[in-house]
Amino acid sequence: MDISAASTRRLLDGFDQNYQEVVRFLAKRTDSMDEARALAHDTWLRIAERKPTTDADIQLGDPRAYLFTVAHNLAMNHFRRVHWLRTYLHEREQTEGLCPTQTPDVAEGAMYRQAITAVEAVLHALPERSCDVFLAHRLHGESQMHIATRLDVSLNTVERDIILATRRLETALHAWRGTPPTTGREAPVMRTNRRKSLAALLGIFSIGATGAALWQHLQREAMRWQTALVTPRGRSLQQGLPDGSQITLDAHSRLDVAYSAESRAVHLLQGAAFFAVQRDPARPFTAQALDVRVTVLGTRFGVEMENADTVLVQVEAGHVQVQAGTHSYDLLAGQSLRIRPGHATAVTAAAVVLWRNGTLVFDAVPLADAVAKVARYAPFDLRTAASAGGLKISGTLRIADAHDWLTALPWVLPVQLVKLPGGGMEVAAR
C-alpha cells in the first residue's frame, strides 16, 4: 500500500475523531452551525480527493494540524465565494435592464442544461421528505433545527436526509462530468480540477438565500440563447435552434433570435424567413416584422418583408395568430395574409414560401416589390426608380433565370435598364 493512500486514510480517521471539534471551529468563523456542517462535509471531500504530493510531513506530523488548516482555508474560500456571488447577482440585476444579454457560448449553455437536468433527476428520485429537507436547507436557507421542528422529526433525521441527498447529487454530478465517484476511504485520488468543479457545483446548495438566487439564475441562463443571422445576396441559410425548431433564412435577409426560460422570439429585420417550430405550449414562439407579430405554439409558417411597410405571412401547417396594431387575425394551413398599414388582405397561393424551392410568384404586384425580391439573388446592386416602381407585374420566375427575366423586362413593360456607377443596375421608366 503506497504512502499517499495510507496518509489519506490517516487523515480521514482524524476527521472522524475530530468531527465535532471541526464543526465548532467552523461555526465560530461562520456564525452558522448549518454552514459549519456543510463546510465540514467539504473538508472531508477535500481530503478524500486530495492530489498525490509529498506526504512525509503528513505521515510523520500531527494530522489535526493539516485537518484544521484545510477547514480554515475552505471557510475563507466560502466567504470569498459568497461575496463574489452576491456582487455578481447584484451587477446582473443592475445591468440586465440596461443592455441585452450577450450571447452565451453554445457549449456553455449545453453544460448548464445537462447539469441542471442531472440535479433535477436526483431530486425527483429522492424520498419526498429527503427532497423537502434538502431543498429547504441547502437552497432556501432554512436551519436544520427549524426543519426538524416543522416536520416533527429529530435533528439526526434531518442530517441523514441531507447527507443522503448530497451523496446522490455527488454521484450524479460525477457521472455528468465523466469522473468516478468517491467510494469511501479506498477511493482513488482524483485530479484537482475535478474536486474544484464538483465543490463549485455543490457550493450552489450551501450558501442559503444566495444559493436560491444563483440556482434560479442558472436555470434562466441554461435556457437563454441569442444569435443574429445574416445572409448575403444569392445565398440562403438553414439554422437549428436549441428547442429543435428550424429557421430557413432567404438570401439578403437579417434576423435576430432571443430565447429565454419564458419565451422564444425572433425579429425579422430584412428579407424573408420560414420557421418550422417545435411545439411548446409553455413557451410560445413569436416572430416580429415591422409592427406585425405572429404567435404560434408549434407550426410551419413564413414571414416576408415585401417592402418598407408591407409584411406577408404564409402558413404551411398548423395555426398562427397575427397581431397587427389593434387588429388580430387567425390563419390556418394554406392561408396567407398581406398586411399593410391600416388593412390586411387575404392572399391565395398554391404553395407557401416558394422561394425555398427557387421560385418567385408575382400576382399584379408593384414592379418595385418584384425587383426588390429579385435583388436578393443578384450579384450586384439592383433597384427600381420611382418613375417605374408603381407598374404592376405578374408571372412566375425561376430564381436561376433572374438575369433573363431582368433582360426581358423592357419587352413587357415601358421600362429601361440603366447601368449605375459601381456595376449596379436601375429599372427606370422609358
N, C-alpha and C positions, 0 to 999 in steps of 0.2 A: 504493500500500500504506500503511495507516494506521500511526501511530506505535506504537499498542498492539501490533499484530501483529509489527512489527519488533523491539520491545523484548522480546517473548516469545521470538522466535527467538534473539535475542542471549543471553537468559538460559539457554535450552536448550543453546545452543552452549557456554556457560560451564559448564553442568552436565556435558556430555560431557567437556570438557577437564579438569575438576577432580573427576571421579567418585571416583577412588581417594582423593584427599585428603578429600573429603566423608565417605567411608566411615570413614577413620581418625579423623576429627573426631568422628563419631557413636560409633565404637567406644570411644573414651576416656570418653565420657559414659554409655554403657550397659553397659560391660564385656562386651559380646557382639558378635562380628562378625556373627552372623546377624541380631540385632536391628538392627545398623547398616545392613546391606544392605536390610532391609525398610523402615527409615526413609528411606534414600536414595531408594528407589523412591517413597515417599510424597512426598518433596521434589520429585521430577520431576512427580508428579501435581499438586501444589500450583501449580507454575509453569505447567504446560500448561493448567490450568483457571482461572488467576487472573482475577479480575474486572477489567474495564476501569477504570483510575483515571488520575490524572495521572502520566504516565510520563517527564516531563522529567528527574527525578532519576535514574531508572534508565538512561535513554538517555545521559545525559552522565557519570554516575558509573561506579564500578567494579562490574560485575555480581557479582563474587565476594562483595562485602560483603552484597548482597541474598541471594545464594545461601546463604551460611553463616548468615545471620540466620534464613532460613526453616528450615534444617536444625535450628538450635538450638531454635527455637520448637516444632517437631514433636517433638523429643526431650523437651522439658518437658511437652508435651501427652500424650506416651506415658506418662511416669511418672505423671502425674495419672490417666490412664485406667486403668492397671494397678492403682493404689492403690484407685481407686473400685470397680473390678470385684471385686477381692479382698474389699473391705469389704462390697460388696453381696451377693456369694455367701455370705460368712460369715453375714451377717444373715439371709439367706433360709434357710440351713441351721438357724439357731437358732430362727427363728420359725415355719417351716412345720409343725413338730411341735406347736406350742402353740396355733395357731388355724387355721381353714380359710382357704384361699387366697381372696382376694376375686375376684369375677367379672371377668375382663378384658373390655375393650371388644371387641365383636364385630368391628369393623373392624380393630382392632389384631391380633386373633387371625388374621384372614384375611391380613393383611400378613405376619405371621410365616410362615404356611403357604406363601404364594406365594414368599417369598424363599428359604425352605429348599428348596422344590421346584426353583426355578431353580438353586440352588447344587448340589443333588444331581444334577440332569440334566447339568450341566457335568462334574462329577467322574466320572459313569458313562461319559461320552463321551470322556474323556481316554485316551491310551495307558496301558496298565497301569503301566508304570514311572513315567510322569509323575504319575499319580494317587498312587502309593505315595510318591513323593518329596515331593509337595506336602503330603499329609496328615501324613507323618512329621515334616516340618519345621514347617509352619505350625500344625498342630493339636496334635501331640503333643510339640513342642518338641525334636525330635532335631536335633543340629547337622548342618550340611551336610557337614562332614568325616566325621562318623560314618556318614552315609548313603552317601557316596561309597565308604567302605571296605566297608560292609556289602554294597553292590550291585556292588562291584568296577568302578566307573566313575570318571571323572575329576571333579574338583570343578567344572570348567566345565560338564560334562554335567548335574550336579545343578542348577547355577544356571540353565541353559537350561530344564530341566524345570519349575522353579519359576516362571520368567518366563512360560513357555507357559501354565501353569495359571492364573496370576494374570491374564494378559491375557484369557483366555477367561472367567474369572469377572467381570472388569470389564465385558466386553461383555454378558454375561448380566444382570448387575445393572443396567446402563444400560437394557437392554431392559425389565426388570421395572419400573424407575422411569419408563419412557417418555421417556428423555433420549438424545440421540445420543451414541455413544461418541466418545472422543478418537481422532483419526486422525493420529497423529504430530504434526509441528510445525505443520501447517497447520490443526490442529483449532480450531474456533471457541471463543471464551472463553465458559464456562458460568457460570450463576449460582452464588453462593457456597453456597447451601443444598444444591445438588446435590453439590458437592465434599465438603461436610461429611458428607452422608448416605452417600455412597459410601465415603469414608475410614472412617467408623464401621463399615460393614459389612465392609470389607476388614480392619479392625483386629481382627476376630474371629480372623483367621488369622495374626496376627503377635504374639501375646502368650503363646506357649508353653503351659504346663500350664493357666494361667488361661483361655486360649482354648478348650482342650478342655472345661473345665468349663462355660464360658459357652455353647459350641455345644450341649452336651448339655442345658443348661438351656433354651435357646431351642427346641430340639426338643420338650422336655416342655411348655413354655409354649404352643407352637403348637397342641398337641392338648388343652390344658386349657380346659374350658368349664364354667361353672356358672351355674345360674339357679334361681329359686324361682317356681313357678307357683301362682296362687291364683285361684279363680273365685267370684263372688258367687252368691247364690241365684238360680235361674232362668236362669243363663247358662253355657254350656259354652265350651270353648276348644280350638282346634287349634294346636299348636306344632311347628314343624320343628326338628330337631336337626342339629348340624354334620355328622353322618355320613349324612344323608339320611333317617334314621328320623323317624317322626311320632308325636306324642302327642295323643290326644283326651282332655281332662280334663272330667269330668262337672261339673255345677253344684255349688256349695258344697263344693269339693274343694281340697286342698293337696298339692303335690308338689315335692320338691327333686330337681334334676338335677346330677350331677357327672361330667364326662368328663375323662379323663386319657390319657396315652400308653398305659397298660396296661389301662384298664377303662372301661366305660360303666355308670353306676349311677344308678338313680332310687330315691327313697324316698317312698312314698305315706303321707302323714300324716293324710289325711282324705278320705272320699268314694270316688270310683272313677275309673279311667283305663283307656284302651285304647291299646295300643302296636303300631305297625307298624314292626318293627325290620329295618333293613338287615343283611344277613349279613356278619359279620366274625369269622372263626374266631380271629384273633389278639387280639381284644378282646371277650370275652363281654359280653352285656348282662344286668344283674341288676336286678330290681325287688324292693324290700323293703317289706313291710307288716306291722306288729307284729313277730312273730318268724318270719314266713314269708318265705322268699327264693326267688324264681323266677329261673332262669338259662336264657338262650337264646343261640343264635348268630345267629339271624335268623328271625323268625316274626311272627305276629299273635296277640295274646292280650290278655285284660283281667284287671285285678285290682281287687277292690272290698272295702272295709272295711265289712262289713254292720252291725257293732256294735263294742263295745269289745273283744271277744275273738274275733271271727269274720272270716275272710278267705275270699272267693270268688275262685277262679282259673278262667278260661274260655279255651279255646284255639280260635281260629278256623282257623289254618293252621300247619303245621309241628309242631315238637316242643319241649316245655319240660320242665325238671326243677324240681321243687318240693321245697324243703328246709324242714321244719317240726320244729324241735327235733332229735331224733336220727333222725327218720323222713324217708325220701326217696321221692318219687313221680315217675313219668314219665307225662306226658299228651300225647296226640296230638290232631290236628284233630277238633273236635266234642266233646271231652271236657271235663268241668268237675269241680272239686273244692272242697268247702266244708270249711274247716279250723277246728276249734275246739281249745282246749287239751286235749291227750291223745288226740284222734282226728280222723279225716278221713272225709268221706262223699262218694261219687260223686254227681254231680247230672246228671239227664237234662234237657237243654234243646233245644228245636227250633232255636234260634238263639242266637248268642253276643252278649253285651253289647247287649241290646235297647234300652237307654236311648239309644244313639246314634240310633235311629230314632224316639225319642219314645214308647217303650212300656216299661212295667214289668210283670213277671210275678211273682205270688206263689203259691207252692205250699205250703200249710199252714205258713206262716212266722209267727212271733210278731207280733202286732199292733204291738208297739214297733218292730220292724225295718221293717215296711211303712211305718209313719208316718214313721220316720226317713228313708227313701228319698224319700217324697213331700215331706218338709220341704225337701229340696234345691231344690225348684222353687217353693215357696210364697213369696209376697211378705211373709210375716210369720212370727214365731216359732211353730213348731208342735212339740208334744211329746206324749208319752203318759205318763199317770200310772201308777205302779207297780201299782195295782189292776187295770189293764186290759192291761198290757203283755204278759202271758202268753197272751192269747186268740189262737187261730190263725185265719188268713185265707188264702183262695185267690182267684185270679182274675187277669184281665188288665186293665191300666189304661192308657189313653192319657194321657200327662202333661198334654196340653192340657185334659183333662177332670178334673184332680185336684180342683178345687173341688166338682164334682158328686159325685165319689167320696167325698169327706170328708163332705159333707152327707148322703149316703145311709148312712153307717156305722151310725147309731143304728137303722136299719131292719133291718140284717142281724146286728148284734151287740148285746149288752147294754151299750152304752156311751152316753155323752152328751158333747156338745161344750161345753166351759166356756171362756168368754172370760177372758183374762188381762189384768192391767193393762199398758198399753202397746200393746194391739192384738193380742197373740198369742192362741193357742188351745191348749187341752189336751184330749186324748181321755181321759176318765175313765170308770170303771165306774159303771153306774146303781145 
